[in-house]
Amino acid sequence: MTELPKTFDPAAIETRWYAHWEEGGLFRPERPGAEPWTIVNPPPNVTGSLHIGHALDNTLQDILVRHARLQGKDARWVVGTDHAGIATQMVVERNLARDGVKRTDLGRDAFVEKVWEWKGESGGAITRQLRRLGCSMDWANERFTMDEGFSKAVLKVFVELHRQGLIYRDKRLVNWDPGLGTAISDLEVETREVKGGFWRIRYPLEDGSGHIEVATTRPETMLADMAVAVHPEDARYTALVGKKVRLPITGRLIPIVADEHADPELGSGAVKITPGHDFNDFEVGRRAGIEARDMLNMLDAKARIVQCGGVPEDLLGLDRFDAREAVVERLKADGFLIPHIDKEGAEHDAEPRTIQTPFGDRSGVVIEPWLTDQWYVDAATLAKGPIEAVRSGAIEIVPKTWEKTFFNWMENIQPWCVSRQLWWGHRIPAWFADDGRIFVAETAEAAQVEAGEGVALTQDPDVLDTWFSSALWPFATLGWPEADPRAAGRYPNDILISGFDILFFWDARMMMQGMHFLGEVPFRKLYLHGLVRAADGAKMSKSKGNTVDPLGLIDRYGADALRFFMAAMESQGRDIKMDERRVEGYRNFATKLWNATRFAMANGIGASTGLEPPAATHAVNKWIIAGTVETVQALDLALADLRFDAAANAIYQFVWSRFCDWYLELIKGAIDEETKAVAGWVLDQILVMLHPFMPFITEELWHALGEREHDLIVAKWPMPDARALNPAARAEIDWLIRLVSEVRAARTELGVPPGAKLPMHVGGSDEATIAQLGRQAAAIARLARVDLADGEAPAGGSLQVVVDGATYMLPIGDVIDLDAERARLAKAIAAAAKERDSLAGRLSNPSFIERAKPEAVEKARADHTDKAAEAERLLAALARLS
């Protein structure tokens, strides 16, 4: 055995053990013939740093992979990073800007070289941080979404989907980021509340007989209006459908169309339709027969006004928000603007409104729906297989409540825009000829062969959306297309763990691509966890200043404590409220195990000599062996059901309450050879069971307890043997614990000095109880500070407790002032009852419930519960004084 330091210091052991595991290849030990078990990590951005969401996501994965490894499986956790097109390009551009250099000064090829240089120098921060968390990943086979093998897979998938008609080029609306100059995904759009206005405008009828009133929060877009829509059943406008209005400012004539998008209950019931700048309007325009190629686009890539059907020259080139002011002034001057009259009768150009406005999460500029040519995937066709897989159970979604959301989105899925206007990323393998033909091939040479000799070709400058490449993660990371991961039993992956927020952006798309190209589901289970929120339940964000740095928590409390917090709080997809005090509490849990091991070692308890439980004759040893088996069973069941909280709670309660608090107390002063063997075996089983949650401290204690043939990380998971469940021993020791606990609680409540040893008389006991009292007399005397006494207790002045029908009486008249104690209890009861009733009155007042802040109401409820329990406890204490 190795002597342990008196104080548990996580920092002293974490780096040492992680380096030992990684250098020894222990994250993927050689196990020929073992059952393969595979999980892939959601690849973090190469630009990223470990945030609290990563800490949750990767902790849950590591628990499962360490558990599978301990079960003897050939467990592989595939690791890698995403090239993060937008984020990485921004980082490198910022770095260049410090030296006064622009991307365009370098040219595309030189700029991409700079990005690769940055990746080699600075792109490993996130992977170093994952190591600090203890993630046992297959680093020897780390992947990158733009490494050579992965790039081959991306090109093959794009070309084959195009040949099958499932990738095509189309003109549609996209989320356009004018700051970055590229289309972005919905996930990269952040909605914020912005104070804006609601302008009402008159559109005169062509024949001069009147006008239609429309309203908008973006008056500048009227320059590209192509229709006014009214509901087909709105009687006010039935006679006007098919007629035209003259658009203010430009003078263009646009039709009045019937469409259910117009809500008769809102405003005038008529809405302006700008199909080139609004997603809903785009669909209305198409239903009205307007082809995308004919829709007006009034903005350039920087969101400046361009000519699109009669825009006055003085508006051209204006930024969209400057154009808004100019358009409003012109409408007002020409008499087309309907003023808003407030409650005081004052006149304003617009009604004040709070507008839900989309912003680019990286550029910080307002996103513009923009009409442009992009590459699209026929997602509706690819979605059919995953829909059926989830319905049939081939893919199990946990929690099951997410299935409804999954089906709703997949069954109404829109075409997937996969092109981005960037330089960093997988360049789209498409080449354009001067005559407009497009040739898609894996190489320029292959495209030229298709085009024919002498045809000049130019490659598409765009790159693919990073979600397109990461959709291939479960199989491209395993060698596809050169190798078939199915042959090695690595595909399908056993499970995928993911935040619910990327269910559609990543999880569903992996299902689509995996089933299309390999004919099987990419993973058998999909576990969707919640978000880690601030302590008050608010979503964490840098702008709110309420984010939590997991590395800081590791510095303060250790990785094991943070990991255990994540597991204990993860309850099947519910959001987690960050609570640093709980993290500190789990560091204290680790310290308790550390001190318990030091106690064991000081008493000659060391490493176990076998996997089977030692022979036991003492009830307390049979009890702890049975408890160990029950805990293994509970862990196996909880982990199979992906109940991380239940698993963490099972091992926590066993270690803290059963082993540390009771077993070690019960065996003090009676540690014979049998007990040493049993205690050593139980401690070993604890270390194995706890290892997936707290890998560092368990590995340290495993080696401290004695010489080992192998490291804990590759030990064997306990096999629960029902024969070790001893009901009689369990019943006896549970009775002993109840008796000692009741006596201790009663002594404390009545103010009996801790050192006072009291006689204990027993009444109403049966033969079995008498026998138990005899066998456990020494433990009862030591733990409850009593001496068993014969005969009946003296009349009056006895503390009384009842356990399993027997009454235990402890005369206390000689150690406390009974009258004073009765008076103290009565006073305390009255005070607790008064506060309890006051809180009950407040909670029964509807006005308080409705007007008070939710946290105030919740606190009042908690306080009422506490005071009610306190009053009951004190009443019971008073009743114990006979």
C-alpha positions, -999 to 999 in steps of 0.1 A, spaced: 0 0 0 11 36 -7 5 62 20 -20 88 10 -15 125 18 -38 137 46 -55 162 22 -72 154 -11 -58 177 -38 -74 171 -72 -47 191 -91 -20 169 -77 -33 137 -94 -54 147 -125 -26 157 -150 -5 127 -139 -32 101 -144 -44 115 -177 -9 114 -192 -5 79 -179 -37 66 -195 -31 83 -228 6 74 -231 -3 38 -222 -30 35 -249 -55 27 -222 -84 46 -238 -85 19 -264 -68 -12 -252 -62 -42 -275 -91 -65 -270 -93 -89 -300 -126 -107 -302 -143 -84 -277 -177 -69 -285 -172 -36 -303 -189 -6 -287 -187 28 -305 -197 64 -297 -187 95 -316 -184 129 -300 -202 159 -314 -171 175 -330 -165 209 -313 -154 238 -334 -117 239 -339 -119 276 -327 -137 267 -296 -130 266 -259 -146 243 -234 -179 257 -222 -203 244 -196 -224 227 -223 -194 208 -236 -187 198 -200 -222 182 -197 -222 166 -231 -187 150 -228 -191 139 -192 -222 119 -201 -204 103 -230 -173 95 -209 -195 78 -182 -209 55 -209 -176 47 -226 -157 41 -193 -186 18 -182 -185 -1 -215 -147 -5 -212 -150 -18 -177 -176 -43 -190 -148 -57 -212 -161 -43 -245 -138 -30 -273 -150 5 -265 -140 33 -289 -149 70 -284 -143 87 -318 -129 122 -313 -123 151 -336 -130 187 -344 -151 206 -369 -134 230 -393 -161 256 -384 -161 276 -416 -174 309 -405 -158 310 -370 -124 299 -382 -124 323 -412 -133 352 -388 -105 343 -364 -79 343 -391 -92 374 -407 -90 392 -373 -54 380 -369 -45 393 -403 -62 426 -397 -38 433 -367 -11 435 -393 -32 456 -417 -38 427 -441 -71 418 -457 -82 384 -469 -85 398 -504 -50 411 -503 -37 375 -501 -60 357 -525 -79 325 -518 -51 300 -519 -27 320 -497 -55 328 -473 -64 291 -469 -27 283 -462 -29 309 -434 -59 291 -419 -41 258 -420 -11 274 -403 -35 288 -376 -50 254 -371 -16 238 -366 -6 264 -340 -38 272 -322 -65 248 -332 -59 223 -303 -71 243 -274 -105 226 -271 -89 191 -273 -65 200 -245 -94 212 -224 -113 179 -230 -84 161 -216 -86 182 -184 -122 170 -181 -110 134 -182 -125 124 -215 -111 90 -225 -112 95 -262 -94 76 -290 -68 104 -295 -46 81 -316 -72 83 -343 -84 119 -339 -102 132 -370 -108 166 -385 -137 174 -409 -112 187 -435 -85 160 -432 -77 141 -464 -99 111 -458 -129 130 -446 -127 154 -475 -128 124 -499 -160 113 -482 -176 148 -485 -168 150 -522 -182 115 -529 -214 123 -510 -220 156 -528 -213 141 -563 -235 110 -558 -264 130 -543 -262 153 -573 -262 124 -598 -293 111 -580 -310 144 -583 -310 149 -545 -286 180 -547 -295 208 -570 -290 245 -576 -319 268 -570 -328 304 -564 -345 308 -530 -345 329 -499 -317 323 -473 -307 338 -440 -281 363 -454 -255 378 -431 -245 412 -447 -216 415 -423 -200 382 -433 -213 382 -468 -227 346 -467 -258 325 -461 -260 311 -426 -280 284 -410 -309 289 -386 -287 278 -357 -264 307 -364 -293 332 -361 -300 348 -328 -333 364 -322 -333 396 -301 -360 420 -290 -355 454 -307 -375 486 -303 -390 494 -337 -421 507 -354 -452 497 -372 -459 519 -402 -493 520 -420 -492 529 -457 -519 537 -483 -515 518 -516 -538 536 -542 -560 515 -565 -550 516 -602 -584 532 -612 -581 559 -586 -613 548 -568 -596 544 -534 -568 527 -517 -558 496 -496 -541 501 -463 -511 479 -455 -488 479 -424 -452 469 -421 -422 469 -397 -398 472 -426 -411 500 -448 -380 501 -470 -390 466 -485 -420 482 -502 -395 491 -530 -396 454 -540 -433 446 -533 -449 424 -559 -484 420 -546 -509 428 -519 -526 397 -504 -561 395 -488 -578 365 -474 -600 348 -499 -630 349 -475 -626 385 -465 -658 401 -479 -642 436 -477 -619 428 -506 -636 401 -527 -644 426 -555 -608 438 -555 -590 405 -560 -574 405 -594 -572 443 -596 -541 463 -591 -527 490 -569 -500 515 -577 -470 512 -555 -460 545 -539 -425 559 -548 -418 535 -577 -452 538 -594 -452 501 -603 -486 483 -606 -489 452 -585 -518 428 -582 -542 421 -553 -541 384 -547 -562 361 -525 -541 340 -500 -548 325 -466 -516 341 -453 -535 373 -449 -553 374 -415 -586 394 -416 -583 399 -378 -550 417 -380 -548 454 -390 -566 461 -422 -566 425 -433 -544 433 -463 -506 426 -463 -478 437 -486 -460 409 -503 -422 411 -509 -413 376 -520 -376 385 -524 -372 396 -488 -395 376 -465 -398 339 -461 -436 339 -458 -440 363 -487 -418 340 -508 -443 312 -505 -472 336 -511 -455 348 -543 -449 312 -555 -486 304 -549 -495 335 -569 -474 321 -598 -443 343 -594 -412 323 -603 -382 328 -581 -361 341 -610 -387 369 -615 -388 380 -578 -374 414 -572 -342 417 -551 -336 453 -538 -304 446 -518 -268 437 -527 -247 414 -505 -239 443 -481 -276 451 -477 -274 483 -499 -302 494 -522 -299 483 -558 -322 490 -588 -352 467 -589 -381 481 -609 -382 518 -606 -363 526 -575 -354 564 -576 -318 572 -582 -313 590 -550 -321 559 -530 -296 536 -548 -265 527 -527 -281 536 -494 -278 512 -465 -311 494 -458 -317 513 -425 -308 547 -441 -332 538 -469 -359 531 -443 -357 567 -431 -357 580 -466 -386 559 -477 -407 570 -447 -400 607 -453 -410 603 -489 -442 584 -481 -450 611 -455 -443 639 -480 -464 623 -507 -494 617 -484 -491 579 -484 -482 575 -447 -510 571 -422 -500 586 -389 -503 568 -356 -523 587 -329 -513 578 -294 -534 578 -263 -527 615 -256 -537 624 -292 -502 631 -304 -493 622 -340 -464 599 -349 -451 583 -381 -453 548 -366 -468 529 -337 -440 518 -313 -434 480 -313 -410 456 -299 -398 435 -328 -383 400 -327 -353 407 -349 -328 381 -363 -291 388 -358 -260 369 -369 -246 353 -338 -211 359 -349 -213 392 -370 -238 408 -347 -256 424 -377 -293 421 -386 -299 391 -408 -317 397 -441 -339 372 -460 -322 374 -493 -329 359 -527 -298 342 -542 -286 311 -560 -275 283 -537 -271 246 -536 -298 226 -519 -303 191 -507 -337 174 -512 -341 169 -475 -378 157 -478 -367 126 -497 -337 118 -474 -360 123 -443 -382 93 -452 -358 67 -440 -351 83 -406 -388 89 -400 -395 52 -405 -365 43 -384 -377 62 -354 -413 49 -358 -401 13 -360 -377 17 -330 -346 11 -351 -335 44 -336 -347 50 -300 -349 87 -290 -345 93 -253 -364 110 -238 -393 97 -259 -411 131 -255 -388 144 -283 -403 121 -309 -433 143 -315 -410 173 -322 -388 151 -345 -417 139 -366 -433 174 -369 -400 189 -382 -390 160 -404 -425 156 -420 -425 193 -429 -389 196 -437 -377 223 -462 -349 220 -488 -315 223 -470 -292 251 -482 -257 237 -481 -236 264 -498 -217 292 -480 -200 322 -495 -166 316 -477 -131 306 -486 -125 282 -457 -143 249 -461 -149 221 -485 -151 238 -519 -182 228 -538 -171 203 -565 -190 220 -593 -176 238 -624 -194 263 -646 -191 266 -683 -196 299 -701 -229 287 -716 -244 281 -682 -239 244 -680 -228 230 -646 -205 199 -642 -203 182 -608 -174 158 -603 -150 148 -576 -120 164 -594 -114 192 -619 -101 166 -643 -132 145 -641 -154 176 -647 -133 185 -677 -138 151 -692 -176 155 -688 -175 190 -703 -153 180 -732 -120 192 -745 -117 229 -750 -146 239 -728 -135 266 -703 -146 257 -667 -146 278 -635 -151 261 -601 -179 274 -579 -162 297 -554 -186 287 -526 -179 261 -499 -202 236 -482 -221 243 -449 -201 226 -421 -233 207 -411 -231 190 -445 -197 175 -437 -204 168 -400 -235 148 -411 -211 121 -423 -194 119 -389 -206 85 -377 -192 67 -408 -166 90 -424 -146 90 -392 -144 52 -394 -127 51 -428 -156 53 -452 -156 52 -483 -123 33 -484 -133 10 -456 -167 -2 -446 -173 4 -408 -201 -22 -408 -177 -50 -414 -158 -41 -382 -190 -38 -362 -185 -1 -357 -216 10 -376 -242 16 -364 -227 35 -334 -242 22 -302 -254 56 -290 -252 93 -298 -254 119 -270 -264 154 -281 -280 186 -269 -316 189 -280 -307 221 -297 -289 204 -326 -315 176 -331 -323 189 -366 -290 206 -376 -269 176 -369 -286 145 -355 -314 143 -381 -289 150 -409 -266 122 -397 -297 99 -399 -304 111 -435 -269 106 -448 -261 74 -429 -292 56 -440 -288 68 -476 -252 58 -480 -248 28 -457 -284 16 -457 -285 14 -419 -292 38 -390 -261 57 -378 -268 50 -342 -292 28 -323 -300 53 -295 -301 91 -295 -300 107 -261 -309 144 -260 -298 163 -229 -310 197 -218 -291 230 -214 -270 241 -185 -286 273 -173 -277 300 -148 -286 295 -111 -318 315 -116 -329 294 -146 -319 320 -172 -302 309 -204 -265 316 -202 -250 342 -226 -220 363 -227 -241 394 -232 -259 387 -199 -226 380 -182 -239 348 -165 -218 322 -182 -197 298 -161 -162 287 -170 -159 249 -164 -121 252 -164 -124 276 -134 -146 251 -116 -120 223 -123 -93 246 -109 -113 252 -77 -129 218 -71 -114 193 -95 -127 176 -126 -142 147 -106 -165 170 -87 -177 188 -118 -183 156 -136 -203 141 -107 -224 173 -106 -232 170 -143 -243 134 -139 -262 139 -107 -282 168 -122 -289 153 -156 -324 140 -155 -335 128 -190 -333 160 -210 -344 185 -183 -323 217 -181 -297 219 -154 -294 249 -131 -258 257 -123 -251 255 -86 -214 259 -76 -223 249 -41 -233 215 -54 -200 212 -72 -183 220 -39 -204 194 -22 -192 167 -46 -156 177 -40 -165 171 -3 -179 137 -13 -145 129 -30 -127 141 2 -150 118 23 -140 88 1 -103 98 4 -105 99 42 -124 67 43 -97 50 23 -70 64 46 -89 50 76 -91 16 59 -54 16 51 -46 26 86 -65 -4 98 -48 -29 75 -75 -29 48 -60 -31 14 -66 -42 -22 -89 -72 -27 -75 -105 -38 -104 -116 -60 -135 -106 -79 -159 -127 -58 -170 -114 -24 -151 -130 5 -168 -155 28 -186 -136 57 -200 -147 90 -206 -114 107 -240 -98 99 -224 -64 93 -202 -79 66 -230 -98 50 -250 -65 50 -223 -45 33 -217 -72 7 -255 -73 -1 -255 -35 -3 -227 -36 -28 -245 -61 -50 -277 -40 -48 -258 -9 -58 -243 -27 -88 -277 -38 -99 -291 -2 -95 -262 12 -115 -266 -13 -143 -303 -6 -145 -299 32 -144 -272 33 -170 -291 9 -193 -320 33 -190 -297 64 -194 -308 77 -160 -275 94 -152 -291 111 -121 -303 78 -107 -269 61 -113 -250 90 -96 -275 90 -67 -272 52 -62 -234 52 -59 -234 84 -39 -258 71 -13 -240 38 -10 -206 54 -6 -216 82 17 -243 67 39 -238 30 39 -200 25 36 -185 57 51 -211 67 77 -223 33 89 -201 4 78 -168 19 89 -185 31 122 -200 -3 128 -167 -22 123 -145 2 145 -128 -18 172 -138 -51 156 -117 -53 124 -107 -90 122 -93 -108 92 -128 -115 78 -137 -78 81 -104 -67 65 -111 -89 35 -147 -78 31 -139 -41 36 -111 -43 10 -134 -61 -15 -162 -35 -10 -138 -6 -14 -125 -21 -46 -161 -25 -60 -168 11 -50 -138 24 -69 -148 4 -100 -185 16 -98 -175 52 -92 -147 53 -118 -170 63 -148 -181 93 -128 -149 102 -109 -120 87 -128 -91 105 -113 -96 100 -75 -107 64 -81 -75 55 -101 -54 71 -74 -70 52 -46 -70 20 -66 -32 20 -67 -28 33 -32 -46 3 -18 -20 -22 -30 -1 -37 -60 -23 -42 -90 -20 -63 -122 -37 -35 -142 -50 0 -140 -85 7 -128 -95 21 -162 -93 -14 -176 -105 -33 -145 -136 -55 -146 -171 -42 -138 -187 -60 -109 -211 -88 -117 -240 -87 -93 -246 -121 -77 -281 -124 -62 -268 -152 -39 -250 -124 -20 -283 -107 -11 -288 -117 25 -323 -106 37 -317 -116 73 -284 -97 77 -299 -67 59 -329 -67 82 -307 -69 113 -283 -42 104 -310 -19 91 -328 -24 124 -296 -15 142 -291 16 122 -327 27 128 -323 22 165 -291 41 168 -304 69 146 -336 73 167 -317 73 199 -291 98 186 -318 121 173 -338 120 205 -307 128 226 -299 158 204 -335 171 204 -337 169 242 -302 184 248 -287 153 264 -249 159 267 -230 139 240 -207 123 265 -234 111 289 -239 74 289 -275 63 297 -291 31 307 -315 17 281 -346 -3 291 -366 -23 265 -403 -30 266 -425 -49 242 -397 -68 225 -400 -103 211 -375 -130 211 -360 -120 177 -354 -85 190 -339 -97 222 -315 -119 202 -305 -90 180 -299 -68 210 -276 -95 223 -256 -98 191 -254 -61 186 -250 -49 222 -214 -37 217 -222 -17 187 -253 -2 203 -234 8 234 -206 24 214 -227 42 188 -258 52 209 -238 59 241 -261 35 262 -259 5 284 -286 -22 281 -304 -24 315 -326 -51 329 -361 -45 342 -384 -16 337 -373 20 336 -380 42 366 -412 61 365 -411 95 349 -383 114 332 -374 89 305 -367 96 268 -386 71 247 -382 59 211 -402 32 194 -385 10 167 -403 -19 150 -429 -22 179 -404 -22 208 -401 7 231 -367 18 243 -366 40 274 -336 60 286 -339 77 320 -325 113 316 -337 129 348 -302 129 362 -285 146 332 -310 173 321 -336 196 338 -368 180 326 -391 209 335 -368 234 317 -366 211 287 -404 208 285 -407 245 287 -380 250 260 -397 226 237 -432 241 243 -418 276 235 -401 263 204 -432 245 192 -453 277 196 -428 298 177 -425 272 148 -463 268 147 -468 306 146 -445 310 117 -459 280 99 -495 294 102 -484 329 91 -468 314 60 -499 293 53 -520 324 55 -498 342 30 -499 313 6 -537 310 8 -539 347 -3 -546 348 -41 -532 384 -42 -498 372 -29 -496 343 -54 -505 365 -83 -484 396 -75 -453 382 -59 -423 372 -79 -423 334 -86 -391 330 -66 -407 347 -36 -437 324 -38 -414 294 -41 -394 305 -11 -426 309 10 -437 274 1 -402 260 11 -402 279 44 -437 267 52 -427 231 46 -396 236 69 -416 252 97 -443 225 96 -417 198 98 -399 216 126 -431 219 146 -439 182 141 -403 172 151 -405 193 183 -439 178 192 -425 144 188 -396 153 211 -419 166 238 -440 134 235 -408 114 242 -405 128 277 -427 103 297 
